[in-house]
């Protein structure tokens, strides 16, 4: 992310669709100077949304955004969270800058701490599940660790980034794709840990990455970076397909459909992009301050945006043919 450490502290539908109306439907209550929300994720059933910040984990009802519970985490600097594929575990990562990176796994929905993993020398800023018993942690110490949750040991370390690693995702073929502050996107053999290729078209640190929910064809990945671009890649063949440039730096991205993606940006706005024509369809003012995180609801056509001062908003994207 924009030197991500800085801000952590302070199917297509039938026919041609266009974003027609956007409305803010809800927001969490603000109580003075709240810590920024650094990441959000919808529970698998879509009835709850979880946020992380220096306050810990907070669980809100959806769509009402009523606070249901606050969960204490064993470290104060929380960067990222992710549900396991089976939806019964929640991984939270962060740690202590320049000292230790930590992964803590909670049961869901009980939110009871189950596993705590530590084998990084700097904060962990991204996590991705590989099945339900393994996960990969990406750290500012430039390393990625593959963990076995049953043994609580590191199975493999992916080493090659020259600066901190900000994002990671796993393709259906098992390849690991990562991106970082060294401006590169890297593709790894998930089993051997061998670096397959490095892609270097970005000119500033990469903030976020997301895999397109495409059902056929080659996998496609989107990256958002400090050069104010979102770039679209076919990582299995090492090809950058196209890109779109914004007026403000994108900090996080989420796919809405196979041909739509939304970005949350430094100027507090969300931008909806047609990924085939690389055209910004809508620019939506949402957050007063920085919009650090965005998530797309699994089925109701809404998105959540979170950021500065603990703000959390529900945004409805109404579509018309």
N, C-alpha and C positions, 0 to 999 in steps of 0.2 A: 504494500500500500504506500501512499505518499510517505516516504520513509515511515512505514506503518507505525513504528515505535513512537513517533512524535505525537500522533493523535490519540494513541492509546493512553497516553498519560494525560494530558491536560484534561393441428395438423391443420396447422392451418385449418380454418373452418371452411365450410362450403362457401364458395364465392370469394370475392375480394373484401377483406375486412379492413376497416380503418377505425382508429380510436376517435370516438365522437364526443363523449362527455366524461369528465373526471370529477369526482367529488370526494372530499375528505369526510369519512363517516365516523371516525372516532379517534380519540387520543388518550394516552395515559395521563394521569394527573401529575402536574409538575409541582415540586415542592422546593422552591429556591434553586440553588446550584446543585443539580443532580449530576452524577458522573455520566459520561456518554455511554450509550448502548453500542457495543462493538460488534455484536452479531445477534441474529434472530433465526429461529427455525420453527416451522409448524410441526406439531405432533402428527403422527401418521394418520389419525382420523380427522384432522383438520379442525377439531373443536377447541384446541388450545394452541397458544404460541408461546415459545420460551425465548427469553432474552438473556444476554449476559453482559455484565458490567462490573465495576469494582464493588458493587453492592452484592454480587453473587449472581445466582440464577433467579429469575422471576418468571412465574408462570401466569399467563393471562388467559381469560376466556376469549373465545372468538365466536362472533364478531364484536361482542360488547366491550372487549378490552378491560375487563374487571380483573384486578389483581387477585389471584387465587392463593398463591403461596410464594414465599421467598426461601431459597435453598442456599445454605452456606456451603462454600467451596473452600478447599484447604489452602488456596492461594488467592491473592487479591487482584492480580492483573489477568483478567480473563479476555481472551482474544477471539475464540471461535468455538462453536458447538455443532454437533452433528448426531442425528439418530442413526442407529444401526438399521440394516435392511429389514430385520424382523420387527423393528419398532419397539423392542423391549429394553433397549439400552440407550443411554445418552452420554456421548463423550464430550468433555469440556477441556479446553487446553489453554495454557498461558504460562505463568511462572514468575520468575524474578529476573529482570533485565540484566544481562551480562553475568548471571550467576547460575540459574537453573531453569530448565524447561520442564513442564509437568503436564501429564495427561491424567485426568480423573474420569472414571466411568461410573455412572449412576444407573440404578434400575429405573425403569419407567413403567407406570406412572408414579411409583412410590418415592422416587428421588432419593434413594438410599445409596450412599457411596459404597461401591463394590471393589474397585481396583484403583490404585494410584501408581503411575509409572513415571520414572524419572531417569533419563539417560542423555540429556541435552545440557549444554553449557550456556544456553541463552533461551529466551522465551520461545515457546512453541506458539505459532500464529495460525496454523491451519491443521485440520485433521480430516482424513477420509477413511471410511470403512472398506475393508476388503473381506466381504462375507461378514458373518456375525461373531467370529472369534479372532479376527485380526484387524488391525488398523495401522495406518501410516501417519506419522506426525512430521510436520514440516517446521523447521526452526530457524531463528535468526542466527544460529551458529553454523549455518550453511549446509546442515545435514538433514536427511530424512531417515527416520527409523521405522522399520516394519516390526510390529509388536505381536506377540502371541499372548492373548489375554489369559489363557489357562495357565501358562507357565510364568507369565508376567516378565518375560525376557524379550530382548531384542533379537529378532530372527535375522535381520539383514539391515545394513546401512547403505543408503544411496548417497554417494559423494561425488561432487563435480561442480556444483554451483560455487561461484567465487564470492558471492555475498549472500545475505540472508534469503531463505526460501519463504515465499509468501503464500503460495497456493499449491494444491495438489489435487489430482483427480485420477480415477482408474477407469480405463476403457473396457468395453465388453470382452475384448480379446486378452485382457489381463495386463496390458501395458500401462505403465504409470506415467502420467504427464505432470510436469511440475513447472513452476515459474517463480521468478524472484526479483530481488533488488539489483541483480546483475543484468537486468533487462532481457534475459533469455527465457525461452520456453524449451524445456528438455523432455525427451521421450526415453523411457527406460524399459528394459526387459524386466517384467515384474518378478520373474522367478530367479534369474541369475544376478540381477542388479546391474547388468551391463548398460552403459549409456548407448542408446541407438543413434540418436541425432540431437543436435542443438540448433534452435531457430532463433535468429537474432534481429528480427525486423523492428522490434520496439526500441525507442530511443530514450526511454525513462523507465524507472522501476515498474514492474508489473504488480498491480494491487489485488487482482482477483481473477478467478478462472471458473468456468462452468461448462459442463458437457451438455450438448443439445440433446433433447429427448427424441431423437430421430429413430424411426422404427426400421428403416431400410437404408442400404448404402453404407458408405464409409462414415466412421464417427466424425463428428465435428465439435470443436471446442472453441469457445470464445474467451478472450482475455481482455481485461481492462487495465490501463496503465497511466502513469504520470504524464505521458506525452499527449494526453487527452483523447486517446483513440481506444476503440474497441476493435479488435482484430479477430477474424474468423479463420480457423485452421482446420486442415485435415492432417492430423498429427501422424497417422500411420504411414503416410507417404511424404511427410515433411513439406507440405504445401500451405502457404498462406493464401487464402482465397480472395479476401477483400477486407476493407476496413472502413470505419466511419469515424469522423473527428467531431468532438464536442467543443462547446465554448467553455466548459468547466470540466475539471478532472473527474472521471468516474472512479468511485471507490469500491463499489460492489456491483454484481450483475446477477440476474436470475432469468431463466427462460420462461416465457409465458406459454409459448407453443413452439412448434418446429420452425416457425418463421417470424417469431416476435421475441424480443428480449428487452428487459428493462434494466436501467442502470440508476444507481443512486450516486449523487455527485457532491463535490465540495461546496457548491453554491446552495445546497439544500434542496435541489430540484431532482425529480425523477424524469428520465428521458426514455420514451418507448421507441424502439427501432424496428423497422422492417429489415430483417436480416438478408433477404434476397436482393433487395434494391438498395441496401445500406442507406436508408433514408430515415431521419428522425421524424416520427409521426406526431409526437406530442411531447411538450415540455411542461412538467407539472410542478408548481411550487408546493413543497410539503413541509420541510424542516426549517426552522429558524436556526441557522448554523450549518454544520456539516451533516450530510446524510451518509452515515457510515455503512448501513446494512439494508439489504432488500431481500424479501422472500416472496415467492409466488404461492398462493394458496393451492392445495392439490386439486380442488374441484369447483370452487364457487366464483372464479373469475376475478377475484380481488388480489391485491398485493399488500404487503406490509412494508413500511419504511421506518427506520429507526436511526437515531443519531444524537446530536448534541443535547446536553441537559436532560438526558433520560427520555427524550421524546419518542413516542411510538404511535404511528398513525396507520389507520386502515384506509386504503385508497381503492375505489371501485372504478374499473375500466369498462365503461359501457361501449359495446361495439355495434356498428351498423354495417349493412352490406353496402 
